[in-house]
Amino acid sequence: MAEIGGRLVIRQGDAVAELEKLALETRAEAIFFNRDPDPFGRGVEERLEKMGARIGIAIRPFKDVAIHERNEVLTGGGDPFRVFTPYSKAWAKLPKPPIAKRISRIQSPSGIFSLPHPDNSTWDLASAAKGVLEAGEKAARLRMQAFLDSGLARYGAMRNLPSGRTTSRLSQDLRFGLISIRELHRATLDKMETLDAAGRDSAATYVSELVWREFYMQVLWNFPAVLEEEFNVKYRGMVWPGKTANFQRWCDGETGFPIVDAAMRELRETGFMHNRTRMIAAMFLTKDLHLDWRMGEMWFMQTLADGEIASNNGGWQWSAGTGADAAPYFRIQNPWSQTKRFDPDGTYIKTWVPELLNVDVAKLMDPPAPGMRLALGYPSPIVDHSVVRDITLDLFKSAAVQ
Ligand SMILES: Cc1cc2nc3c(=O)[nH]c(=O)nc-3n(C[C@H](O)[C@H](O)[C@H](O)COP(=O)(O)OP(=O)(O)OC[C@H]3O[C@@H](n4cnc5c(N)ncnc54)[C@H](O)[C@@H]3O)c2cc1C
């Protein structure tokens, strides 16, 4: 942005109060911003409108975070969708907004006060997680291009494998607007044209994942209560009777379930977790440890570099069995069989759980004999999956309000 005359001004405090000061200092005529789907953003935006009216400057909100936002995708009867597949069909039929031209020049007034920029030594960057991907538009664009060139055509076949670069890793860039969703979507469709039939199927799967992102945004927009309560009315107020002491072991990756521990340690060390292992770890917290999905949702928001309220809430409620999901609560993943399917050579586990580096891969696929450990210094499983699974089924049966 600096190359075209832009300036980043950093202020700290209440967003609306600081914007008002800045607008008055710079004699701004208008404030332009991209709308948020979450209730916090909506609250800020409503206050911004009032502030603009009071001090006499124009407030110009734009749609940028999604291709289709808020209530643009509705059923024939004009209601919001509660299930993904019909939503995605309706989404696909709508005309897509054009891609905006890149701005070539910005005029910034000089002499505006700003707090130090992040590259200044006063910011504590050293404490940030070591493995977080490089930030910035340049890095985001390189990632997008690399994925389109060599990842898209095999995405469909590889996307469920947590080890290696099997997905686009663009979530943090989308989360912070470092790449435009319209541009990514367009570039995906353009690349799709050049691929063979299998590659085109793969690209269609990728587009479908981008639509999941917008599905959860519209769920949050239309049903903001999902942040507090279960989306599925049948399970509202459901009690999760698990031991809270187990929560810390889950956060620390010390459950004795190698695939869960690998996922939780990947998160701690890199601020990222693969989608497949997000589902495994989330189901484990709720359906094996019987702890409230809101605890895990909060931990993910605090630790994920791509932490985004709508997808996070949607992913947690889906995994907990309380969410916008066509499949019922008795979809309970077995962490051991998930390992066999998605980490058959143990590479993912061995990358993140060094205690298991020298353990025979076959031993990572099934629980050890009762009371036994897989390796010295590594805990025995915190629960017996087959036992806690039955308890989960009873919990849901007794919680269901017909
Ligand atoms: C419990 C749980 C919590 C999650 N929390 C978040 C979160 O806070 N922020 C977030 O961006 N995603 C979240 N997801 C969705 C998904 O795991 C991540 O978007 C994905 O792992 C990011 O990696 P990627 O960019 O390589 O994805 P890719 O597989 O390359 O997908 C491309 C893009 O599609 C979108 N996408 C893919 N899968 C999903 C999905 N299931 N739901 C919504 N959007 C999706 C993302 O924007 C992603 O960047 C969560 C999923 C679960 C199960």
The ligand as a Gaussian input file, in Angstrom:
#p B3LYP/6-31G(d) Opt

LIG

0 1
 C      -14.040000     -27.395000      14.848000
 C      -13.696000     -26.574000      13.632000
 C      -13.302000     -25.247000      13.760000
 C      -12.984000     -24.480000      12.639000
 N      -12.603000     -23.178000      12.816000
 C      -12.314000     -22.404000      11.733000
 C      -11.915000     -21.047000      11.895000
 O      -11.860000     -20.509000      13.001000
 N      -11.589000     -20.340000      10.770000
 C      -11.644000     -20.904000       9.520000
 O      -11.326000     -20.221000       8.535000
 N      -12.037000     -22.174000       9.345000
 C      -12.366000     -22.950000      10.406000
 N      -12.727000     -24.256000      10.228000
 C      -12.880000     -24.783000       8.855000
 C      -11.616000     -25.444000       8.247000
 O      -11.061000     -26.359000       9.149000
 C      -10.540000     -24.431000       7.850000
 O      -11.105000     -23.402000       7.062000
 C       -9.436000     -25.099000       7.020000
 O       -8.844000     -26.146000       7.751000
 C       -8.386000     -24.064000       6.658000
 O       -7.335000     -24.645000       5.936000
 P       -7.143000     -24.355000       4.388000
 O       -7.197000     -22.889000       4.114000
 O       -5.943000     -25.080000       3.964000
 O       -8.467000     -25.033000       3.817000
 P       -8.822000     -25.559000       2.359000
 O       -9.236000     -26.979000       2.503000
 O       -7.786000     -25.244000       1.379000
 O      -10.167000     -24.757000       2.027000
 C      -10.157000     -23.476000       1.370000
 C      -10.953000     -22.487000       2.175000
 O      -12.308000     -22.900000       2.273000
 C      -12.842000     -22.549000       3.548000
 N      -13.212000     -23.779000       4.259000
 C      -12.672000     -25.006000       4.100000
 N      -13.295000     -25.894000       4.910000
 C      -14.236000     -25.203000       5.581000
 C      -15.222000     -25.563000       6.561000
 N      -15.363000     -26.827000       6.987000
 N      -15.996000     -24.582000       7.065000
 C      -15.883000     -23.294000       6.641000
 N      -14.986000     -22.910000       5.716000
 C      -14.177000     -23.844000       5.190000
 C      -11.734000     -21.806000       4.279000
 O      -11.896000     -20.427000       4.071000
 C      -10.475000     -22.333000       3.603000
 O       -9.391000     -21.448000       3.688000
 C      -13.070000     -25.050000      11.348000
 C      -13.449000     -26.391000      11.214000
 C      -13.757000     -27.147000      12.340000
 C      -14.160000     -28.585000      12.172000

